[in-house]
């Protein structure tokens, strides 16, 4: 049900993604994450087009951490921040982070390649039903994403929505 990828540039790390629906304890999970008791970025799945988007954000977060150039205080908050097309940290958390009343959550964790204990901890703490990560598109708010990332109709003719989103995520520090 969860998906784990080894980071090519940082082979000592893996990124594991999990998707839950019918979540009953969103407020408690959010509080635990803010207190550092859960080693996972809690993301609103409505703002994700594809799991690849979260993988890109996690890879960029690890890179920035290794380079000493993170804009937030932790690797997990940097993942959420990297999903945003803007450099406004509070807006990134508001739009991409999990809210207390959310019924679904996409969890992303970065861990040493062989250590899956964080995944086990998250699975034990989430009161909800785990679904395959590939089902993320059933939660996606396509109109909201197009508006937030300012994707134009002409852009969609030559590429996918995922490509437009990932492109904006990648260049936000440059533009």
N, C-alpha and C positions, 0 to 999 in steps of 0.2 A: 504494500500500500504506500509506503514511503519510497522516495527516490534519493539515492546517494550518488554524488559525482565527486571524483577526485579533481582537484584544481590542477591544471596542467603546469601553470607557472609556479605553483606552490604545492608540490606533490605530497608534502607532509600533512596537508589539510584536505578534508572532505567537507562537502556541503550536503546536508540532508534536508529534504523538503517533505512536509507532511500537510495534509489538508483535512480539516474536520468540519462537519456540519452538525446541526442540532446541538450546538454548544450551550450548555446550561450555566457555566461558571466563568463567563467572559470577564466580569469585573475582578474576580479573584485572580484569574490568570494574568490580567493586565497589571494588577498590583504586585503580584509575585515577580513578574518580569521587570518592573520598575525598581524593585528591591534587590534584583540580581539573583533571585532564587530559581529562576528558569533561564537556562542558557539557550534562548531562542528568540528570534525576531518575530513578533506577532503582527501579521500583516492582514489587512482587509482584502480578501480575495476578489472583491468587486473591482479593485484597481489593478488587477493583473490580467494580462492578455494570455500569458503562457508561463509555465514554470521557468522557461529560459530567461525571462525578464528578471526573476528573483535570483537566478544563478549569476547573471551578469552583475547585479547589484552586490552580491556577496563576494564575487571575485574582485570587484573594484574596491570593496571595503577592506579586504585582506591586503591588497596592494597598497592602499593608502596607509594602513596600519604599519606595514613593514617599512614604508618610506617615512613614517612619522608625520604624515600630512592629513590626518583625519580632521574633520570639521566638527565632529561630535565627540562625546566622552567615551563611547564604547564601540566595539566592533558591531554589536547588534543594532545599536541606534544608527550607525553608519550605513548599514544595509538598508534600513528604512529610508534614510536621507537620500541614498543613491538612487532610489526608485523615482524620486521627484524630478520634474523638469526644471525646477527653480532652486535657488540657493537659500531659500527661507526654511530654516530647520523646523520651526513650530508648524508651519503650513504642511511640511512633509509628514510630520507625525499626525496631524489632524486628518490628512487625506489618505495616508497609506497605513497608518497604525491601526491596531484593533481598538474599538470603542467598547465601553462597558456593556452596551446592549446588543452587541453583534451576536448573531447566531452561527456564524461561520468564521473560521480562522485558518490562515495559511501560515505555517510555522517553518522558519528557516533557521538552521543551526550550523555553525562552523565548528568543526572539532578535529582533533588529531585523527589521522587516517584510520587507525584501527580501533579507536575508542568510541563506542556507540552508547555509552552510559547516558549522555545528554538526551539521546533519542528515547531511551527507556524511561527516563524521568519525565519527559514531556508526555509520552503515551500514558503514563500513570496519572498525570495531573489533569489532563483535559477530560472534562465530563462532556463527551460528545461522541459522535459516530465518525470514525475515520473512513475517508473515501479515497480512491486513487487520485494521486496528484494530477493525472492527466485530465481529470474532470473539472479542472479550474475554469474552463471556458463557460461552464454552466452558471458560474457566479459573476462573470465579467459584465461590468456596466460599460458596454461599448460606446454609447453616446457620451457618457461622462468622461471616458478616457480620451475620446477624440477631442472633446472640448478642452480638457486640462492640458493635453500635449499639443493642442492647436494643429491637428492633422487635417490637411486640406483634401477635398475630393480629388484634385489632380494628383496629389501624392499617393493616394490609394490606388490609382490606376497603374502606377509603375512599381508598386511594392505593397507589402502587407502592412497591416496595422502594427504587428509586432516589430517589423523592421523600423517603422517610423518612431515607435516608442523607444526602442533600444538605441537608436541613433541620437535621440534627444537626451537620453540618460548619459550617453557616452561623451557628448560634447558640451554639457552644461557648464563644465569648468573652464572651457575654452572660449565660449561665446560670451 
